[in-house]
C-alpha cells in the first residue's frame, strides 16, 4: 500500500484512471495539432504528395500488369500516367465544350422563367402592380450585377490559384512516374534501414494503406461513372440543357462522400426547373433519387466494403473538418487519407500481434478468439504494393 506524507490527504483512487486517460488524450491532441500545423505550413508540397500517392494507388494494378508482360518499368509508368491525364483532360475539354454550346439555351430558359415569375406576380394571388414588380426585378438585377462583378474580380485574382493548381498536378504527376518506375527499390531501402523488428509491420502497414486507398478510388470512380451516365442519360431524355456537364459533375462529385451526390442532384433538379418547369424538375428529382438509391444500396455495399467502412457521422465530420482546414483538396482527400492511416495502424498491430503469438510472448486469454488466418500469415502473403517489385 502506498504511503503519503504526514498532513497530506491521499489522492482519491477514482481520479487516477481518469487522469491517465486525460493525460494521454492531451498528448494525442497536441501531437495531432502539431501534425496539422506542420502540414498547413507545407500545404503546397503535402497536397502534391498526397495526390501523387492517390495516382500511384489508382494506377499501380495497370502498371504491374504491364510490367508482368515484360514492358519496361519506365514505359509502363509513362503509359499509365499519360492515360490517366488524357482521360481527365478529355473530360474537362468535353464538359467545357458542352457548357459553351448549351449556355445560350440555358440563358433563354432562365429569362423565360423570370418572365413567367413576373406574370405570376402581377396576376397571381399577390396582385402586385407592374411598377412594384419592375422595382423588384431591378433590385434583383442590381444585386446580380454586384455578384457578377465579385465573381469577375475573383476570377482575375484566381489566375494565380489556377497556376498553383497546375504546379501541384505537375509535381504529383512526376511523383507518380518515379514511384511507379523505381519506387520498389526506394521502399526496400527504407525498410532495410529500419530496425529488424519493425520491418515486417512497416511493410504490411504500407501495403495495407495503399491497398485501401486504391480500393477507395476504384470504388468511387466506378460509382461516380455509373451515377453520371445514368443521370446524364435521364436528363437527355427529359431534354434538359447542360445534361452532359451535369453528368460529368456527378462523376466528379462522387469523390466527395455523402455531400457530393446531394449537391450534384440539386444542380440537376434546379437546371431542370429553370429549363422545363415544375414537371420536368419533378421527373429529374425522381431520376436522381432512383439512381442514388441504386448506388447507395447496391453499388456502394459491394465496392466500398473492400475499402472503407466509416460511419456516416464520422465521414461527415472528416469531410467538414478537412474542408475547413485544407479547402477543396481536404474535402476530396479527407476520407481516403484517413482510411489509409487507419488501415496502416491496423495492419501494424495485426502483424505485431501475430509475431508475439508465434513467439509465445503473449498467449490468448481464456475465452479469447484466436487471430484470423491472415493475421498470422507472413507479410509476403499480401499482394505486392506499388513500391514493391512485381512478380516475374
Buried (B, 14 or more C-beta within 10 A) or exposed (E): EEEEEEEEEEEEEEEEEEEEEEEEEEEEEEEEEEEBEEBEEEBEEBBBBBBBBBBBBBBBBBBBEBBEEEBEBEEBBBBBBEEBBEEEEEBEEEBEEBBEEBEEEBEEBEEEBBEEBBEEBBEEEEEBEEEEBEEBBEEEEEEEEEEEEEEEEEEEEEEEEEEEBEEBBEBBBEBBBBBBBBBBEEBBEBBEEEEEEEBBBBBBBBBBBBBBBBBBBBBBBBBBBBBBBBBBBBBEEBEBBBBBBBBBBBBBBBBBBBBBBEBBBEBBBEBBBBBBBEEBBBBBBEBBEEBBEBBEEEBBEEBBEBBBEBEEEEBBEBBBEBBEBBEEBBBBBBBBBBBBBBBBEBBBBBBBBBBEBEEEEEEEEEEEEEBEEEBBBEBEEBEBBBBBBBEE
